[in-house]
Amino acid sequence: MKNQLLFRSAGTMLVRVLFAVVAAFPIVFMLVSSLKPDQQIFGDMSSLAAFLPVGNISFDNYAAVFDRVPAARFLLNSVGVSAVTVVLGIFVNSVCAFALSRMQVKGKKIVFTAILATLIVPFQTLALPLVWWVNQLPYFELNGFSLEFSKGWLDTYQVQIIPFIANAFSIYLYHQYFESIPKELDEAARIDGAGWFKIYRQVVMPLAGPATATVAILTFLPAWNSYLWPLMVVQSEELRPVMIGIQYFFQLNVSWGEVMAYASLITVPVVVLFIAFQRSFVNSIASSGVKG
Amino acid sequence: MATVPLPTRPRVPEASKPAPPPSDAKTNARRRPGFRRDQLSGWGMIAPAAVLLLAFVFIPAILGFGLAFTNARLISPRPVEFVGVDNFARLFTDPTFYRALLNVAYFTVVIVPVQSGLALVMALLINKKFRGVNFFRTVYFLPVVTSMVVVSLLWLFMYRKDGLINEILSTVSFGLIKGPDWLGDPITAMPAIIILSIWQAAGFHMIIWLAGLQGISGELYEAAQLDGTSRWQQFRYVTWPGLFHTRSLVLVTITIQALGLFDQISVMTQGGPMDSTTTIVYEAVRSGYRQQETSYASAISLVFFVLVLIVSAVQRYLTREKD
């Protein structure tokens, strides 16, 4: 009996490892290849060496990447755009969810339903009219002391940020989470003379850590990984994010070592961030009622 | 929809108001003096998100609907004119469009069962606490945090005729299998795209399954164990019914994502070879962005949206709670 159990759990572990190998091998291959010259990448391909940092290892590919594309600029743009989107997204969506779940605002049910309705519109169907639309929007620029006014958001930073701040799923997530925090806390704070914003900031938000971590990851990932949108709305090299940099490697006779170096360069920061937040992420999805 | 006017009407005397629900009676009485200020601050807190969603979801959605019936181009000196159903007439006589529909159907029909099944297996594997559970969760989720564009580029390299996939196939079969030119052959191109798509996204749906699994009470399993059930019976009679809501959520999200197939195509095949991997969204972006035909692309997008609506309505019907 005991032997059978042991045997079974060893079998389960084997399956776990098998899945882990399948999930990880392309990424390991990418990281390892980024350290090798092209000739060696192809030479190692038929053996386990493809997944091991052996042989002629160097960071030459990374140096070459910075020569070939303005990688530093792209990274900086992506960090900036993602960070601003995440910070504003957390604030705007949580404040909205706070009012919807904890305050007695008239008509909030209709608004909440309308917000949830936006979930069924896939971004791909919005993308093209959205390009046309942002190109009609006014644009204000402070030039010295005079406010300059022009039309069209194409080719700016704001066009990469503002449309993606409000997000129905983030509002939903916060809403579910706020519902689970006892309302008596609000009443106690109000008796102590706190206003609603103070309750939001000092009572509810500090308790919503896991929800914030989830929203942060779910906002950061698409912001960092966005490709279709910046491809359509950002032309200038100095405004473009990292994913567009990949286009520089589409030409023929490209060095695959350099491609892998660039791909690693834009993947590793996300992986590190994810590992840092991993625990609260999984827990909060598990507890936030994504159950449906 | 979000610009509901602020309450400006004078306050009605207490007596004429319907009695508030008993549980809130005390708080309402206390809030009464600041009631209007509460409404104002409430709307002030809702407004930023509501206005942004209005501006960047509702308006473009309506615009897209309208533009589909015009001749709008992204940058054009001509004024926008109403042209009726011209765009749709052109669309429904375009063989590439039908090919795109067929390809997306193929992709969706394969990916929905396979990916959701694999994701469920992964979730079951890491549901119980054991040494290293966090390690496995992280590794299973790694492909999800890797951008689809990077994934596509990476697999583009692995799918070469002399690439990693064919080398692995050749090694494990002792040289018997000579792999195809995966992306260069119209027959294998779509399966190749399907494999990498499942690889990338299964981890995401694993997390949703995991959430569902953790919502099932442990007592049910204990009771089942007392009854001497096998592992399979526990899955069949406890786990599977317990995942009812999760199941419809996973199916709907995978289907909608599958219908929107784009990034992989754009990086790896550009719809080729011989239109074998072109998709609805890829066609929309190609005409709307590369050829600047906003109106035609809007028409394609509209068809796509209707498709998504139909499919999710059908799924909702099929996975509805049966009393």
HADDOCK unambig.tbl for C-alpha pairs under 7 A between the chains (distance, minus, plus):
assign (segid A and resid 16 and name CA) (segid B and resid 125 and name CA) 6.35 0.50 0.50
assign (segid A and resid 20 and name CA) (segid B and resid 136 and name CA) 6.68 0.50 0.50
assign (segid A and resid 20 and name CA) (segid B and resid 139 and name CA) 6.07 0.50 0.50
assign (segid A and resid 20 and name CA) (segid B and resid 140 and name CA) 6.11 0.50 0.50
assign (segid A and resid 23 and name CA) (segid B and resid 139 and name CA) 6.65 0.50 0.50
assign (segid A and resid 23 and name CA) (segid B and resid 140 and name CA) 5.80 0.50 0.50
assign (segid A and resid 23 and name CA) (segid B and resid 143 and name CA) 6.61 0.50 0.50
assign (segid A and resid 23 and name CA) (segid B and resid 199 and name CA) 6.87 0.50 0.50
assign (segid A and resid 24 and name CA) (segid B and resid 139 and name CA) 6.50 0.50 0.50
assign (segid A and resid 45 and name CA) (segid B and resid 164 and name CA) 5.94 0.50 0.50
assign (segid A and resid 45 and name CA) (segid B and resid 167 and name CA) 6.69 0.50 0.50
assign (segid A and resid 46 and name CA) (segid B and resid 167 and name CA) 5.36 0.50 0.50
assign (segid A and resid 46 and name CA) (segid B and resid 168 and name CA) 6.92 0.50 0.50
assign (segid A and resid 92 and name CA) (segid B and resid 48 and name CA) 6.30 0.50 0.50
assign (segid A and resid 92 and name CA) (segid B and resid 49 and name CA) 5.72 0.50 0.50
assign (segid A and resid 93 and name CA) (segid B and resid 49 and name CA) 6.13 0.50 0.50
assign (segid A and resid 95 and name CA) (segid B and resid 45 and name CA) 5.55 0.50 0.50
assign (segid A and resid 95 and name CA) (segid B and resid 46 and name CA) 6.88 0.50 0.50
assign (segid A and resid 96 and name CA) (segid B and resid 45 and name CA) 5.29 0.50 0.50
assign (segid A and resid 96 and name CA) (segid B and resid 46 and name CA) 4.24 0.50 0.50
assign (segid A and resid 96 and name CA) (segid B and resid 49 and name CA) 6.34 0.50 0.50
assign (segid A and resid 99 and name CA) (segid B and resid 42 and name CA) 5.32 0.50 0.50
assign (segid A and resid 99 and name CA) (segid B and resid 45 and name CA) 6.16 0.50 0.50
assign (segid A and resid 99 and name CA) (segid B and resid 46 and name CA) 6.33 0.50 0.50
assign (segid A and resid 103 and name CA) (segid B and resid 42 and name CA) 6.63 0.50 0.50
assign (segid A and resid 105 and name CA) (segid B and resid 39 and name CA) 5.47 0.50 0.50
assign (segid A and resid 105 and name CA) (segid B and resid 42 and name CA) 5.89 0.50 0.50
assign (segid A and resid 111 and name CA) (segid B and resid 2 and name CA) 6.26 0.50 0.50
assign (segid A and resid 118 and name CA) (segid B and resid 57 and name CA) 6.86 0.50 0.50
assign (segid A and resid 124 and name CA) (segid B and resid 260 and name CA) 6.83 0.50 0.50
assign (segid A and resid 124 and name CA) (segid B and resid 281 and name CA) 6.76 0.50 0.50
assign (segid A and resid 125 and name CA) (segid B and resid 301 and name CA) 4.81 0.50 0.50
assign (segid A and resid 125 and name CA) (segid B and resid 302 and name CA) 6.99 0.50 0.50
assign (segid A and resid 125 and name CA) (segid B and resid 305 and name CA) 6.52 0.50 0.50
assign (segid A and resid 126 and name CA) (segid B and resid 60 and name CA) 6.10 0.50 0.50
assign (segid A and resid 126 and name CA) (segid B and resid 61 and name CA) 5.91 0.50 0.50
assign (segid A and resid 128 and name CA) (segid B and resid 288 and name CA) 6.60 0.50 0.50
assign (segid A and resid 128 and name CA) (segid B and resid 294 and name CA) 6.69 0.50 0.50
assign (segid A and resid 128 and name CA) (segid B and resid 298 and name CA) 6.73 0.50 0.50
assign (segid A and resid 129 and name CA) (segid B and resid 60 and name CA) 5.42 0.50 0.50
assign (segid A and resid 129 and name CA) (segid B and resid 63 and name CA) 6.21 0.50 0.50
assign (segid A and resid 129 and name CA) (segid B and resid 64 and name CA) 4.94 0.50 0.50
assign (segid A and resid 129 and name CA) (segid B and resid 298 and name CA) 6.75 0.50 0.50
assign (segid A and resid 130 and name CA) (segid B and resid 60 and name CA) 5.27 0.50 0.50
assign (segid A and resid 132 and name CA) (segid B and resid 74 and name CA) 5.96 0.50 0.50
assign (segid A and resid 133 and name CA) (segid B and resid 60 and name CA) 6.69 0.50 0.50
assign (segid A and resid 163 and name CA) (segid B and resid 52 and name CA) 6.95 0.50 0.50
assign (segid A and resid 163 and name CA) (segid B and resid 56 and name CA) 5.55 0.50 0.50
assign (segid A and resid 166 and name CA) (segid B and resid 49 and name CA) 5.04 0.50 0.50
assign (segid A and resid 166 and name CA) (segid B and resid 52 and name CA) 5.92 0.50 0.50
assign (segid A and resid 166 and name CA) (segid B and resid 53 and name CA) 6.06 0.50 0.50
assign (segid A and resid 221 and name CA) (segid B and resid 145 and name CA) 6.84 0.50 0.50
assign (segid A and resid 225 and name CA) (segid B and resid 147 and name CA) 5.25 0.50 0.50
assign (segid A and resid 232 and name CA) (segid B and resid 289 and name CA) 6.67 0.50 0.50
assign (segid A and resid 263 and name CA) (segid B and resid 150 and name CA) 5.85 0.50 0.50
assign (segid A and resid 267 and name CA) (segid B and resid 146 and name CA) 5.94 0.50 0.50
assign (segid A and resid 270 and name CA) (segid B and resid 145 and name CA) 6.62 0.50 0.50
assign (segid A and resid 271 and name CA) (segid B and resid 145 and name CA) 6.58 0.50 0.50
assign (segid A and resid 282 and name CA) (segid B and resid 207 and name CA) 6.97 0.50 0.50
assign (segid A and resid 285 and name CA) (segid B and resid 211 and name CA) 6.43 0.50 0.50
assign (segid A and resid 286 and name CA) (segid B and resid 211 and name CA) 3.98 0.50 0.50
assign (segid A and resid 286 and name CA) (segid B and resid 214 and name CA) 6.92 0.50 0.50
assign (segid A and resid 291 and name CA) (segid B and resid 211 and name CA) 6.36 0.50 0.50
assign (segid A and resid 291 and name CA) (segid B and resid 212 and name CA) 5.40 0.50 0.50
assign (segid A and resid 291 and name CA) (segid B and resid 245 and name CA) 6.21 0.50 0.50
assign (segid A and resid 291 and name CA) (segid B and resid 246 and name CA) 5.20 0.50 0.50
assign (segid A and resid 292 and name CA) (segid B and resid 245 and name CA) 5.49 0.50 0.50
assign (segid A and resid 292 and name CA) (segid B and resid 246 and name CA) 6.02 0.50 0.50
assign (segid A and resid 292 and name CA) (segid B and resid 249 and name CA) 6.20 0.50 0.50
